[in-house]
Structure formats: C-alpha cells, structure tokens
Amino acid sequence: AQADIRWLVREVRKLYNLGSRHPEPPAAAIYDALTGLLSGGAYGVRFAMARARAGRNKKMFAVMSIDVPVGKSVTAGTLSEQEAEETLKQIAVRLTACVRETDTVARIDHEKFAVILEDLAVPDHAERVKQKVTEALAQPINLGQRSAQAESSISLQFYQTSRPAGASLH
C-alpha cells in the first residue's frame, strides 16, 4: 500500500505541475490531445482510486488493456500519419461506446488504451464488455476514400478484494 501511495503522489504531482506558474493543471496533463480520452497519468490516478474503492466496498474491478499497433502500418506505408491518427480517434470513440458512463477509458501510450470496469458483480460482466470491444474494433475504419482494418490485442485483468468465507464470484 505504501508503494501505491508513493506512486500516486508522483502521478498527482505530474498532473498538477506543482510550479507556481500553473495554479491549475493544464488540460494536456489530464486529457490526451488527439483522442480527448484521459491521459496515462490521469488513468494512474483513476486506477489507484478504483483499487481503494474496491478494497473499501469489497467489490471487484477489471482493467482491459488494448494494444493497437498502427505504427507498424505507417512504417510499412499502408497508412499515412494522418490516417493513423484518424484510426486512433475512431478507436477511442468505439471504446467509449462499449462501456458504461461510469467506467474509465484512457489512452495510456501512443498505441495503447486502457479501460477500468468498476463495481463488477461477476467476472462475466467484464468478459461481455471485452467481447463488445473486440467486435467494435473488428469493424472496418472509414478513412475517407478508403477503409482500414485495425489490428488489436486485448487483455483483461481482474482485481478483487478478499471476500468473506462462503462468498463466491459467480
């Protein structure tokens, strides 16, 4: 827990840029400029909060990691930089459409997204969301005069607190 708290303090300091020149955090520290989703630093804070809430409420949550390697398509010449950016924007819209308003969707790196699914009654709920995301990302992406297929890799990690004896996940 102490390591988590130290990490969280570092992330909050990054977000708020503790200099006197910036009394409020710049929007770029919280939101990804390209997609409008939360940034990696803001995601870290949300993850720590989800973990704390899950522990306090004895609930489970899941984190879905989504890798979308559009950079290799740019390198191979099958996508331009602008098309790669448009692909990432459309992926962000699709991810947001697949989750509840209370879930967290973030772009945590150039080609990586993450989703925090909180307050899960059973693991199947997260598995259904993963299936919706898989289906949404399998659809062709409209790039004006042509379309592209986004390659993706999706993983799901569950976080749970200790449950009273006799309690089950299903």
Residue frames as qw, qx, qy, qz and C-alpha x, y, z in Angstrom:
[[0.000, 0.885, 0.465, 0.000, 0.00, 0.00, 0.00],
 [0.312, -0.774, 0.094, 0.542, 2.85, 2.41, 0.77],
 [0.376, -0.104, 0.598, 0.700, 4.37, 1.87, -2.67],
 [0.163, 0.637, 0.673, 0.338, 0.96, 2.58, -4.25],
 [0.164, -0.918, -0.269, 0.242, 0.64, 5.79, -2.25],
 [0.366, -0.558, 0.327, 0.669, 4.13, 6.97, -3.25],
 [0.314, 0.192, 0.698, 0.614, 3.37, 6.20, -6.90],
 [0.040, 0.795, 0.593, 0.121, 0.02, 8.03, -6.66],
 [0.249, -0.844, -0.056, 0.471, 1.70, 11.11, -5.15],
 [0.356, -0.283, 0.519, 0.724, 4.21, 11.16, -8.04],
 [0.204, 0.448, 0.732, 0.471, 1.39, 10.92, -10.58],
 [0.079, -0.890, -0.435, 0.112, -0.62, 13.70, -8.92],
 [0.316, -0.683, 0.169, 0.636, 2.47, 15.92, -8.90],
 [0.312, 0.025, 0.651, 0.691, 2.93, 15.29, -12.61],
 [0.089, 0.671, 0.692, 0.252, -0.72, 16.12, -13.26],
 [0.170, -0.931, -0.297, 0.126, -0.73, 19.33, -11.29],
 [0.567, 0.504, -0.061, 0.649, 2.75, 20.51, -12.33],
 [0.514, -0.689, -0.407, 0.308, 3.40, 21.84, -8.84],
 [0.395, 0.092, 0.016, 0.914, 5.11, 25.03, -10.03],
 [0.041, 0.566, 0.415, -0.711, 3.64, 28.39, -9.06],
 [0.110, 0.219, -0.453, -0.857, 3.28, 29.29, -12.75],
 [0.441, -0.157, -0.715, -0.519, 0.40, 26.81, -13.16],
 [0.367, -0.177, 0.571, -0.713, -2.09, 27.07, -10.32],
 [0.836, 0.171, 0.299, -0.427, -4.43, 24.67, -12.16],
 [0.607, -0.126, 0.714, 0.324, -3.44, 21.54, -14.05],
 [0.272, 0.389, -0.464, -0.748, -3.13, 22.03, -17.79],
 [0.851, 0.206, 0.130, -0.466, -5.75, 20.10, -19.73],
 [0.649, 0.502, -0.566, -0.076, -2.97, 18.29, -21.61],
 [0.029, -0.380, 0.846, -0.372, -1.87, 16.71, -18.33],
 [0.552, 0.073, 0.650, -0.517, -5.29, 15.16, -17.83],
 [0.769, 0.486, 0.321, -0.264, -6.58, 14.55, -21.37],
 [0.587, -0.016, 0.586, 0.559, -4.95, 13.11, -24.46],
 [0.139, 0.520, -0.138, -0.831, -4.87, 15.86, -27.09],
 [0.161, 0.119, -0.780, -0.593, -5.62, 13.55, -30.03],
 [0.289, -0.302, -0.887, -0.195, -8.49, 11.45, -28.67],
 [0.390, -0.518, 0.013, -0.761, -9.88, 13.54, -25.81],
 [0.834, -0.335, -0.439, -0.004, -9.65, 10.50, -23.54],
 [0.563, -0.802, 0.193, 0.039, -7.91, 10.59, -20.17],
 [0.389, 0.712, -0.575, 0.107, -4.12, 10.55, -20.35],
 [0.732, 0.053, -0.642, 0.222, -1.84, 7.93, -18.84],
 [0.149, 0.187, -0.563, 0.791, -1.21, 10.00, -15.71],
 [0.545, -0.160, 0.128, -0.813, -4.91, 10.59, -15.10],
 [0.836, -0.022, -0.489, -0.248, -5.52, 6.89, -15.72],
 [0.492, 0.142, -0.711, 0.481, -2.99, 6.06, -12.98],
 [0.207, -0.142, 0.443, -0.861, -4.90, 8.19, -10.51],
 [0.745, -0.054, -0.143, -0.649, -8.20, 6.58, -11.54],
 [0.743, 0.080, -0.664, 0.027, -6.66, 3.12, -11.15],
 [0.234, 0.123, -0.692, 0.672, -5.50, 3.91, -7.62],
 [0.446, -0.083, 0.242, -0.858, -8.95, 5.25, -6.77],
 [0.805, 0.011, -0.399, -0.438, -10.65, 2.14, -8.21],
 [0.589, 0.110, -0.744, 0.296, -8.35, -0.06, -6.18],
 [0.026, -0.103, 0.575, -0.811, -9.14, 1.86, -3.00],
 [0.624, -0.039, 0.017, -0.780, -12.89, 1.78, -3.65],
 [0.779, 0.056, -0.588, -0.212, -12.79, -1.95, -4.40],
 [0.405, 0.087, -0.759, 0.501, -11.00, -2.61, -1.14],
 [0.219, -0.055, 0.423, -0.878, -13.33, -0.43, 0.89],
 [0.693, 0.089, 0.012, -0.715, -16.52, -1.81, -0.70],
 [0.532, -0.143, 0.834, -0.021, -15.31, -5.42, -1.06],
 [0.723, 0.604, 0.155, -0.296, -16.00, -5.32, -4.79],
 [0.692, -0.054, 0.499, 0.519, -14.07, -6.46, -7.81],
 [0.365, 0.827, -0.075, -0.421, -12.94, -4.42, -10.80],
 [0.825, 0.166, 0.397, 0.367, -11.19, -5.23, -14.05],
 [0.011, 0.751, -0.307, -0.584, -8.72, -3.48, -16.31],
 [0.806, 0.461, 0.345, 0.135, -8.83, -4.08, -20.03],
 [0.251, -0.616, 0.412, 0.622, -5.62, -3.30, -21.92],
 [0.714, 0.619, 0.326, -0.013, -5.95, -2.69, -25.64],
 [0.360, -0.467, 0.469, 0.658, -2.92, -2.51, -27.93],
 [0.628, 0.716, 0.293, -0.086, -3.49, -1.13, -31.42],
 [0.570, -0.367, 0.380, 0.629, -0.21, -1.23, -33.36],
 [0.499, 0.832, 0.231, -0.071, -0.98, 1.39, -36.02],
 [0.154, -0.833, 0.416, 0.331, 2.66, 2.49, -36.10],
 [0.506, -0.172, 0.768, 0.353, 3.73, -0.60, -37.99],
 [0.507, 0.654, 0.551, 0.106, 1.15, 0.23, -40.70],
 [0.112, 0.971, -0.090, -0.192, 2.68, 3.69, -41.02],
 [0.365, -0.594, 0.641, 0.322, 6.17, 2.19, -41.20],
 [0.547, 0.148, 0.781, 0.263, 5.01, -0.31, -43.83],
 [0.029, 0.136, -0.389, -0.911, 3.45, 2.52, -45.84],
 [0.092, -0.439, -0.854, -0.264, -0.11, 1.20, -45.69],
 [0.193, -0.872, -0.445, 0.071, -1.28, 4.17, -43.55],
 [0.280, 0.624, -0.125, 0.719, -0.21, 7.80, -43.54],
 [0.199, -0.018, -0.591, 0.782, 0.38, 9.62, -40.24],
 [0.401, -0.060, 0.045, -0.913, -2.96, 11.41, -40.64],
 [0.740, -0.103, -0.521, -0.413, -4.75, 8.12, -41.30],
 [0.531, -0.058, -0.745, 0.400, -3.10, 6.57, -38.24],
 [0.049, 0.001, 0.424, -0.904, -4.28, 9.50, -36.12],
 [0.596, -0.064, -0.201, -0.775, -7.81, 9.19, -37.53],
 [0.689, -0.070, -0.718, -0.067, -7.72, 5.46, -36.76],
 [0.318, -0.064, -0.688, 0.649, -6.79, 6.18, -33.12],
 [0.297, -0.028, 0.164, -0.940, -9.58, 8.78, -32.85],
 [0.702, -0.070, -0.408, -0.579, -12.16, 6.33, -34.18],
 [0.590, -0.063, -0.773, 0.224, -10.92, 3.61, -31.85],
 [0.048, 0.001, -0.533, 0.845, -11.36, 6.00, -28.91],
 [0.534, -0.035, -0.066, -0.842, -14.97, 6.67, -29.95],
 [0.738, -0.039, -0.615, -0.275, -15.68, 2.94, -30.31],
 [0.419, -0.015, -0.763, 0.492, -14.18, 2.12, -26.90],
 [0.175, -0.011, 0.368, -0.913, -16.24, 4.83, -25.22],
 [0.646, -0.028, -0.273, -0.712, -19.39, 3.47, -26.85],
 [0.680, -0.004, -0.732, -0.049, -18.74, -0.03, -25.45],
 [0.375, -0.096, -0.706, 0.594, -18.55, 0.90, -21.76],
 [0.248, -0.796, -0.544, 0.089, -20.75, 2.44, -19.09],
 [0.080, 0.892, -0.010, 0.445, -20.56, 6.17, -18.41],
 [0.585, -0.774, 0.217, -0.110, -19.02, 5.39, -15.02],
 [0.913, -0.047, 0.163, 0.370, -16.14, 3.33, -16.47],
 [0.167, -0.824, 0.298, 0.453, -12.76, 4.88, -17.25],
 [0.818, 0.453, 0.215, 0.281, -11.34, 4.91, -20.78],
 [0.228, -0.865, 0.268, 0.357, -7.81, 6.27, -21.29],
 [0.762, 0.581, -0.199, 0.205, -5.10, 6.45, -23.91],
 [0.695, -0.682, 0.149, 0.175, -2.09, 5.47, -21.85],
 [0.458, -0.390, 0.526, 0.601, 0.53, 5.43, -24.60],
 [0.201, 0.369, -0.455, -0.785, 0.73, 6.16, -28.32],
 [0.519, 0.052, -0.702, -0.485, -0.86, 2.84, -29.34],
 [0.309, -0.179, -0.891, 0.280, -2.26, 1.65, -26.01],
 [0.456, -0.459, -0.108, -0.755, -5.63, 2.18, -24.42],
 [0.184, -0.058, -0.893, 0.407, -6.96, 1.03, -21.06],
 [0.513, -0.458, -0.314, -0.654, -10.44, 0.64, -19.62],
 [0.011, -0.090, 0.807, -0.583, -11.26, 0.36, -15.92],
 [0.553, -0.357, -0.561, -0.503, -14.51, -1.52, -15.29],
 [0.063, -0.239, 0.666, -0.703, -15.54, -0.92, -11.70],
 [0.546, -0.013, 0.454, -0.704, -18.19, -2.33, -9.42],
 [0.527, 0.158, -0.732, -0.403, -18.45, -5.73, -11.09],
 [0.800, -0.263, 0.267, -0.469, -20.86, -8.26, -9.61],
 [0.904, -0.031, 0.412, 0.114, -19.35, -11.17, -11.56],
 [0.351, -0.412, 0.549, 0.637, -16.38, -11.56, -13.96],
 [0.429, 0.442, 0.727, 0.303, -18.79, -12.32, -16.82],
 [0.144, 0.929, 0.245, -0.236, -19.77, -8.64, -16.93],
 [0.150, -0.751, 0.437, 0.471, -16.21, -7.66, -17.88],
 [0.437, -0.026, 0.813, 0.384, -15.98, -10.56, -20.32],
 [0.379, 0.716, 0.585, 0.038, -19.11, -9.25, -22.09],
 [0.056, 0.941, -0.075, -0.326, -17.56, -5.78, -22.36],
 [0.340, -0.473, 0.673, 0.456, -14.38, -7.33, -23.76],
 [0.461, 0.328, 0.783, 0.259, -16.48, -9.12, -26.38],
 [0.256, 0.900, 0.327, -0.130, -18.23, -5.84, -27.31],
 [0.126, -0.830, 0.358, 0.409, -14.84, -4.13, -27.66],
 [0.455, -0.166, 0.781, 0.396, -13.49, -6.99, -29.78],
 [0.423, 0.585, 0.674, 0.156, -16.49, -6.77, -32.11],
 [0.117, 0.956, 0.124, -0.239, -16.32, -2.96, -32.33],
 [0.201, -0.725, 0.502, 0.426, -12.62, -2.97, -33.20],
 [0.531, 0.057, 0.783, 0.318, -13.12, -5.71, -35.81],
 [0.432, 0.801, 0.405, -0.089, -15.29, -3.35, -37.88],
 [0.584, 0.359, 0.186, 0.704, -13.50, -1.52, -40.74],
 [0.216, -0.664, -0.185, 0.691, -12.42, 2.05, -40.03],
 [0.450, 0.803, 0.339, 0.194, -13.58, 4.67, -42.54],
 [0.466, -0.459, 0.141, 0.743, -10.65, 6.81, -43.68],
 [0.244, 0.601, -0.163, -0.743, -12.41, 8.94, -46.29],
 [0.589, 0.462, -0.457, -0.481, -11.80, 7.38, -49.68],
 [0.632, 0.154, -0.759, -0.010, -10.89, 4.01, -48.21],
 [0.747, -0.579, 0.077, -0.317, -11.18, 1.92, -45.11],
 [0.299, 0.491, -0.773, 0.268, -8.68, 0.11, -42.92],
 [0.837, -0.369, -0.395, -0.090, -8.78, -2.77, -40.51],
 [0.186, -0.755, 0.483, -0.403, -7.34, -2.04, -37.07],
 [0.706, 0.032, -0.680, 0.192, -5.31, -4.87, -35.63],
 [0.386, -0.663, 0.286, -0.574, -5.72, -5.13, -31.85],
 [0.538, -0.004, -0.795, 0.279, -4.70, -7.19, -28.87],
 [0.485, -0.584, 0.022, -0.651, -6.97, -7.13, -25.82],
 [0.467, -0.022, -0.811, 0.352, -6.27, -8.49, -22.36],
 [0.532, -0.646, -0.165, -0.522, -8.37, -8.44, -19.22],
 [0.385, 0.142, -0.720, 0.560, -7.03, -8.43, -15.67],
 [0.541, -0.668, -0.410, -0.303, -9.27, -8.81, -12.62],
 [0.153, 0.317, -0.567, 0.745, -8.63, -7.19, -9.25],
 [0.628, -0.537, -0.452, -0.335, -10.57, -8.41, -6.28],
 [0.229, -0.579, 0.528, -0.578, -10.51, -7.96, -2.57],
 [0.115, 0.011, -0.968, 0.221, -10.71, -10.72, -0.04],
 [0.567, -0.323, -0.347, -0.674, -14.27, -11.88, 0.38],
 [0.579, -0.362, 0.523, -0.510, -15.92, -13.25, 3.47],
 [0.173, -0.123, 0.976, 0.040, -15.86, -17.03, 3.85],
 [0.393, 0.429, 0.796, -0.167, -18.53, -18.67, 1.77],
 [0.368, 0.761, 0.039, -0.533, -18.86, -15.80, -0.72],
 [0.674, 0.131, 0.582, 0.436, -18.34, -16.65, -4.37],
 [0.046, -0.342, 0.321, 0.882, -17.67, -14.67, -7.52],
 [0.206, -0.123, -0.735, -0.634, -20.46, -16.34, -9.54]]
